[in-house]
Amino acid sequence: MFLQALFHAPALRSCGAPARAAARPAVATSTDDVLRLALLRRLEAAPWWDGRTANVFVDDGVVIYQGLRGASSDRAAARQFALALPGVRGVWDARVPRREWQAMA
């Protein structure tokens, strides 16, 4: 749902002004939002999670991690956190190792 909305969002409003993303409500409105909020609560308590350099999205039950990560054990732990939630159908971790990212700079 998230990715579909991203690719199919209109570029312009009817008045010609650029479209702006609506602010996310504080209350979860879909299953994906509920999963994301539950996962974020668990992740924020984990000492290896850094919400300043990584983010998580849920699209049709698939958890998508983006940003930077530390050790490879962080990847396995994040996967286990996601798969422990009922309703998660899969996990895609697209985070780049922090060392690899620093080498690109």
N, CA and C atoms as an extended XYZ file, in Angstrom:
315
Properties=species:S:1:pos:R:3:atomname:S:1:resname:S:1:resid:I:1 pbc="F F F"
N         0.816       -1.185        0.000 N   MET     1
C         0.000        0.000        0.000 CA  MET     1
C         0.859        1.248        0.000 C   MET     1
N         1.870        1.291        0.885 N   PHE     2
C         2.713        2.474        0.963 CA  PHE     2
C         3.438        2.725       -0.353 C   PHE     2
N         4.057        1.676       -0.888 N   LEU     3
C         4.807        1.840       -2.130 CA  LEU     3
C         3.885        2.137       -3.301 C   LEU     3
N         2.710        1.508       -3.326 N   GLN     4
C         1.757        1.784       -4.392 CA  GLN     4
C         1.321        3.239       -4.340 C   GLN     4
N         1.039        3.748       -3.146 N   ALA     5
C         0.624        5.143       -3.002 CA  ALA     5
C         1.746        6.085       -3.408 C   ALA     5
N         2.979        5.711       -3.094 N   LEU     6
C         4.120        6.549       -3.432 CA  LEU     6
C         4.272        6.699       -4.941 C   LEU     6
N         4.126        5.601       -5.671 N   PHE     7
C         4.312        5.641       -7.113 CA  PHE     7
C         3.102        6.161       -7.877 C   PHE     7
N         1.936        6.092       -7.267 N   HIS     8
C         0.722        6.526       -7.966 CA  HIS     8
C         0.169        7.839       -7.437 C   HIS     8
N         0.918        8.533       -6.596 N   ALA     9
C         0.451        9.806       -6.046 CA  ALA     9
C         0.474       10.861       -7.138 C   ALA     9
N        -0.551       11.701       -7.190 N   PRO    10
C        -0.560       12.763       -8.198 CA  PRO    10
C         0.530       13.788       -7.917 C   PRO    10
N         1.166       14.265       -8.963 N   ALA    11
C         2.262       15.221       -8.805 CA  ALA    11
C         1.748       16.629       -8.531 C   ALA    11
N         0.588       16.954       -9.051 N   LEU    12
C         0.037       18.300       -8.894 CA  LEU    12
C        -1.411       18.235       -8.441 C   LEU    12
N        -1.806       19.227       -7.670 N   ARG    13
C        -3.209       19.351       -7.314 CA  ARG    13
C        -3.941       20.009       -8.471 C   ARG    13
N        -5.238       19.988       -8.403 N   SER    14
C        -6.017       20.565       -9.496 CA  SER    14
C        -5.785       22.059       -9.646 C   SER    14
N        -5.397       22.742       -8.563 N   CYS    15
C        -5.148       24.179       -8.648 CA  CYS    15
C        -3.746       24.484       -9.165 C   CYS    15
N        -2.935       23.460       -9.389 N   GLY    16
C        -1.605       23.672       -9.924 CA  GLY    16
C        -0.520       23.737       -8.866 C   GLY    16
N        -0.891       23.755       -7.599 N   ALA    17
C         0.101       23.788       -6.529 CA  ALA    17
C         0.661       22.387       -6.301 C   ALA    17
N         1.905       22.269       -5.888 N   PRO    18
C         2.464       20.939       -5.627 CA  PRO    18
C         1.685       20.216       -4.538 C   PRO    18
N         1.522       18.941       -4.736 N   ALA    19
C         0.819       18.131       -3.743 CA  ALA    19
C         1.708       17.963       -2.517 C   ALA    19
N         1.119       18.035       -1.352 N   ARG    20
C         1.856       17.838       -0.106 CA  ARG    20
C         1.328       16.600        0.571 C   ARG    20
N         2.230       15.855        1.153 N   ALA    21
C         1.821       14.645        1.865 CA  ALA    21
C         1.026       15.046        3.095 C   ALA    21
N        -0.079       14.369        3.304 N   ALA    22
C        -0.892       14.636        4.476 CA  ALA    22
C        -0.149       14.158        5.715 C   ALA    22
N        -0.274       14.900        6.790 N   ALA    23
C         0.378       14.496        8.035 CA  ALA    23
C        -0.211       13.180        8.517 C   ALA    23
N         0.644       12.304        8.990 N   ARG    24
C         0.171       11.010        9.486 CA  ARG    24
C        -0.590       11.219       10.782 C   ARG    24
N        -1.736       10.579       10.918 N   PRO    25
C        -2.485       10.714       12.167 CA  PRO    25
C        -1.738       10.029       13.310 C   PRO    25
N        -1.985       10.513       14.529 N   ALA    26
C        -1.336        9.934       15.705 CA  ALA    26
C        -1.863        8.539       15.999 C   ALA    26
N        -3.084        8.259       15.547 N   VAL    27
C        -3.695        6.955       15.757 CA  VAL    27
C        -3.539        6.139       14.477 C   VAL    27
N        -3.156        4.886       14.624 N   ALA    28
C        -2.985        4.010       13.459 CA  ALA    28
C        -4.332        3.796       12.785 C   ALA    28
N        -4.333        3.872       11.449 N   THR    29
C        -5.586        3.749       10.719 CA  THR    29
C        -5.656        2.492        9.869 C   THR    29
N        -4.559        1.796        9.688 N   SER    30
C        -4.570        0.581        8.888 CA  SER    30
C        -3.734       -0.485        9.588 C   SER    30
N        -3.844       -1.693        9.101 N   THR    31
C        -3.066       -2.795        9.661 CA  THR    31
C        -1.570       -2.513        9.552 C   THR    31
N        -1.147       -1.958        8.416 N   ASP    32
C         0.270       -1.638        8.239 CA  ASP    32
C         0.728       -0.601        9.266 C   ASP    32
N        -0.112        0.401        9.528 N   ASP    33
C         0.241        1.413       10.521 CA  ASP    33
C         0.345        0.803       11.918 C   ASP    33
N        -0.572       -0.096       12.242 N   VAL    34
C        -0.552       -0.757       13.548 CA  VAL    34
C         0.734       -1.578       13.693 C   VAL    34
N         1.082       -2.325       12.652 N   LEU    35
C         2.316       -3.118       12.679 CA  LEU    35
C         3.536       -2.223       12.839 C   LEU    35
N         3.587       -1.127       12.089 N   ARG    36
C         4.737       -0.226       12.149 CA  ARG    36
C         4.888        0.371       13.535 C   ARG    36
N         3.798        0.840       14.127 N   LEU    37
C         3.878        1.438       15.455 CA  LEU    37
C         4.313        0.416       16.505 C   LEU    37
N         3.782       -0.796       16.420 N   ALA    38
C         4.172       -1.847       17.371 CA  ALA    38
C         5.656       -2.177       17.219 C   ALA    38
N         6.118       -2.262       15.987 N   LEU    39
C         7.520       -2.574       15.741 CA  LEU    39
C         8.424       -1.436       16.215 C   LEU    39
N         8.027       -0.206       15.950 N   LEU    40
C         8.835        0.942       16.390 CA  LEU    40
C         8.956        0.984       17.910 C   LEU    40
N         7.895        0.646       18.618 N   ARG    41
C         7.963        0.618       20.085 CA  ARG    41
C         9.017       -0.384       20.549 C   ARG    41
N         9.034       -1.542       19.929 N   ARG    42
C        10.020       -2.568       20.298 CA  ARG    42
C        11.432       -2.136       19.902 C   ARG    42
N        11.566       -1.571       18.708 N   LEU    43
C        12.885       -1.166       18.228 CA  LEU    43
C        13.490       -0.062       19.090 C   LEU    43
N        12.681        0.908       19.494 N   GLU    44
C        13.191        2.028       20.293 CA  GLU    44
C        13.756        1.554       21.629 C   GLU    44
N        13.300        0.413       22.125 N   ALA    45
C        13.806       -0.129       23.380 CA  ALA    45
C        15.090       -0.942       23.182 C   ALA    45
N        15.404       -1.267       21.948 N   ALA    46
C        16.593       -2.074       21.657 CA  ALA    46
C        17.838       -1.182       21.636 C   ALA    46
N        18.915       -1.587       22.328 N   PRO    47
C        20.121       -0.745       22.377 CA  PRO    47
C        20.830       -0.610       21.031 C   PRO    47
N        20.638       -1.534       20.117 N   TRP    48
C        21.331       -1.505       18.822 CA  TRP    48
C        20.570       -0.704       17.771 C   TRP    48
N        19.337       -0.313       18.026 N   TRP    49
C        18.526        0.433       17.047 CA  TRP    49
C        18.827        1.920       17.163 C   TRP    49
N        19.087        2.568       16.026 N   ASP    50
C        19.319        4.011       15.995 CA  ASP    50
C        18.304        4.632       15.042 C   ASP    50
N        17.246        5.167       15.604 N   GLY    51
C        16.180        5.770       14.802 CA  GLY    51
C        16.592        7.042       14.089 C   GLY    51
N        17.773        7.566       14.409 N   ARG    52
C        18.247        8.767       13.712 CA  ARG    52
C        18.814        8.443       12.342 C   ARG    52
N        19.272        7.193       12.163 N   THR    53
C        19.904        6.818       10.898 CA  THR    53
C        19.187        5.674       10.185 C   THR    53
N        18.084        5.222       10.748 N   ALA    54
C        17.337        4.127       10.126 CA  ALA    54
C        15.849        4.362       10.323 C   ALA    54
N        15.053        3.778        9.459 N   ASN    55
C        13.610        3.886        9.560 CA  ASN    55
C        12.999        2.567        9.141 C   ASN    55
N        11.742        2.407        9.446 N   VAL    56
C        11.027        1.186        9.102 CA  VAL    56
C         9.665        1.563        8.530 C   VAL    56
N         9.259        0.838        7.503 N   PHE    57
C         7.965        1.006        6.861 CA  PHE    57
C         7.313       -0.365        6.772 C   PHE    57
N         6.011       -0.387        6.642 N   VAL    58
C         5.298       -1.640        6.436 CA  VAL    58
C         4.379       -1.449        5.242 C   VAL    58
N         4.491       -2.341        4.269 N   ASP    59
C         3.669       -2.287        3.062 CA  ASP    59
C         3.031       -3.646        2.843 C   ASP    59
N         1.733       -3.717        3.031 N   ASP    60
C         0.974       -4.954        2.840 CA  ASP    60
C         1.557       -6.103        3.675 C   ASP    60
N         1.935       -5.792        4.913 N   GLY    61
C         2.456       -6.808        5.814 CA  GLY    61
C         3.936       -7.088        5.676 C   GLY    61
N         4.602       -6.450        4.731 N   VAL    62
C         6.044       -6.641        4.537 CA  VAL    62
C         6.785       -5.486        5.211 C   VAL    62
N         7.660       -5.806        6.141 N   VAL    63
C         8.447       -4.803        6.862 CA  VAL    63
C         9.652       -4.428        6.010 C   VAL    63
N         9.871       -3.118        5.855 N   ILE    64
C        10.967       -2.609        5.042 CA  ILE    64
C        11.835       -1.716        5.918 C   ILE    64
N        13.085       -2.128        6.116 N   TYR    65
C        14.053       -1.324        6.865 CA  TYR    65
C        14.894       -0.548        5.857 C   TYR    65
N        15.129        0.754        6.160 N   GLN    66
C        15.978        1.582        5.305 CA  GLN    66
C        16.907        2.405        6.178 C   GLN    66
N        18.042        2.786        5.642 N   GLY    67
C        18.988        3.623        6.363 CA  GLY    67
C        20.304        2.915        6.592 C   GLY    67
N        20.874        3.127        7.780 N   LEU    68
C        22.163        2.541        8.128 CA  LEU    68
C        21.992        1.548        9.268 C   LEU    68
N        22.899        0.570        9.316 N   ARG    69
C        22.901       -0.389       10.420 CA  ARG    69
C        24.329       -0.595       10.884 C   ARG    69
N        24.451       -1.149       12.089 N   GLY    70
C        25.778       -1.430       12.642 CA  GLY    70
C        26.243       -2.806       12.218 C   GLY    70
N        26.340       -3.709       13.167 N   ALA    71
C        26.840       -5.062       12.917 CA  ALA    71
C        25.817       -5.900       12.158 C   ALA    71
N        26.303       -6.997       11.582 N   SER    72
C        25.391       -7.895       10.867 CA  SER    72
C        24.402       -8.544       11.827 C   SER    72
N        24.761       -8.625       13.114 N   SER    73
C        23.822       -9.168       14.095 CA  SER    73
C        22.612       -8.248       14.265 C   SER    73
N        22.781       -6.951       13.974 N   ASP    74
C        21.655       -6.006       14.022 CA  ASP    74
C        20.602       -6.381       12.985 C   ASP    74
N        21.062       -6.826       11.835 N   ARG    75
C        20.153       -7.224       10.765 CA  ARG    75
C        19.317       -8.433       11.189 C   ARG    75
N        19.966       -9.413       11.783 N   ALA    76
C        19.256      -10.612       12.242 CA  ALA    76
C        18.278      -10.274       13.356 C   ALA    76
N        18.694       -9.413       14.281 N   ALA    77
C        17.814       -9.029       15.384 CA  ALA    77
C        16.595       -8.270       14.872 C   ALA    77
N        16.796       -7.354       13.938 N   ALA    78
C        15.682       -6.582       13.380 CA  ALA    78
C        14.698       -7.504       12.661 C   ALA    78
N        15.226       -8.487       11.974 N   ARG    79
C        14.372       -9.467       11.282 CA  ARG    79
C        13.527      -10.249       12.285 C   ARG    79
N        14.145      -10.684       13.379 N   GLN    80
C        13.416      -11.431       14.402 CA  GLN    80
C        12.353      -10.571       15.082 C   GLN    80
N        12.675       -9.309       15.340 N   PHE    81
C        11.690       -8.398       15.930 CA  PHE    81
C        10.466       -8.298       15.034 C   PHE    81
N        10.687       -8.157       13.739 N   ALA    82
C         9.572       -8.001       12.801 CA  ALA    82
C         8.767       -9.285       12.686 C   ALA    82
N         9.439      -10.402       12.522 N   LEU    83
C         8.730      -11.670       12.325 CA  LEU    83
C         7.983      -12.123       13.570 C   LEU    83
N         8.316      -11.580       14.730 N   ALA    84
C         7.622      -11.932       15.965 CA  ALA    84
C         6.226      -11.303       16.043 C   ALA    84
N         5.963      -10.313       15.201 N   LEU    85
C         4.657       -9.646       15.217 CA  LEU    85
C         3.655      -10.401       14.342 C   LEU    85
N         2.485      -10.713       14.892 N   PRO    86
C         1.453      -11.355       14.069 CA  PRO    86
C         1.024      -10.420       12.937 C   PRO    86
N         0.922      -10.945       11.746 N   GLY    87
C         0.507      -10.149       10.597 CA  GLY    87
C         1.644       -9.775        9.661 C   GLY    87
N         2.884       -9.949       10.119 N   VAL    88
C         4.040       -9.652        9.258 CA  VAL    88
C         4.229      -10.818        8.306 C   VAL    88
N         4.253      -10.509        7.004 N   ARG    89
C         4.377      -11.546        5.970 CA  ARG    89
C         5.804      -11.716        5.474 C   ARG    89
N         6.655      -10.749        5.738 N   GLY    90
C         8.028      -10.833        5.263 CA  GLY    90
C         8.825       -9.630        5.724 C   GLY    90
N        10.137       -9.687        5.512 N   VAL    91
C        11.036       -8.602        5.925 CA  VAL    91
C        12.024       -8.335        4.797 C   VAL    91
N        12.203       -7.075        4.484 N   TRP    92
C        13.211       -6.659        3.504 CA  TRP    92
C        14.085       -5.621        4.193 C   TRP    92
N        15.333       -5.954        4.438 N   ASP    93
C        16.259       -5.056        5.112 CA  ASP    93
C        17.189       -4.442        4.076 C   ASP    93
N        16.928       -3.203        3.732 N   ALA    94
C        17.726       -2.495        2.726 CA  ALA    94
C        18.732       -1.550        3.378 C   ALA    94
N        18.955       -1.709        4.674 N   ARG    95
C        19.924       -0.843        5.358 CA  ARG    95
C        21.341       -1.169        4.899 C   ARG    95
N        22.156       -0.144        4.829 N   VAL    96
C        23.553       -0.262        4.417 CA  VAL    96
C        24.410       -0.300        5.681 C   VAL    96
N        25.419       -1.177        5.731 N   PRO    97
C        26.314       -1.163        6.882 CA  PRO    97
C        26.983        0.213        7.029 C   PRO    97
N        27.049        0.691        8.250 N   ARG    98
C        27.599        2.029        8.508 CA  ARG    98
C        29.025        2.165        7.968 C   ARG    98
N        29.860        1.139        8.118 N   ARG    99
C        31.236        1.186        7.603 CA  ARG    99
C        31.267        1.360        6.088 C   ARG    99
N        30.392        0.630        5.411 N   GLU   100
C        30.322        0.698        3.952 CA  GLU   100
C        29.905        2.106        3.516 C   GLU   100
N        28.962        2.681        4.227 N   TRP   101
C        28.477        4.013        3.881 CA  TRP   101
C        29.583        5.045        4.109 C   TRP   101
N        30.315        4.905        5.211 N   GLN   102
C        31.398        5.847        5.506 CA  GLN   102
C        32.515        5.745        4.461 C   GLN   102
N        32.733        4.566        3.930 N   ALA   103
C        33.767        4.388        2.909 CA  ALA   103
C        33.374        5.069        1.596 C   ALA   103
N        32.071        5.215        1.356 N   MET   104
C        31.603        5.876        0.137 CA  MET   104
C        31.793        7.378        0.200 C   MET   104
N        31.850        7.930        1.414 N   ALA   105
C        31.926        9.383        1.578 CA  ALA   105
C        33.272        9.945        1.248 C   ALA   105
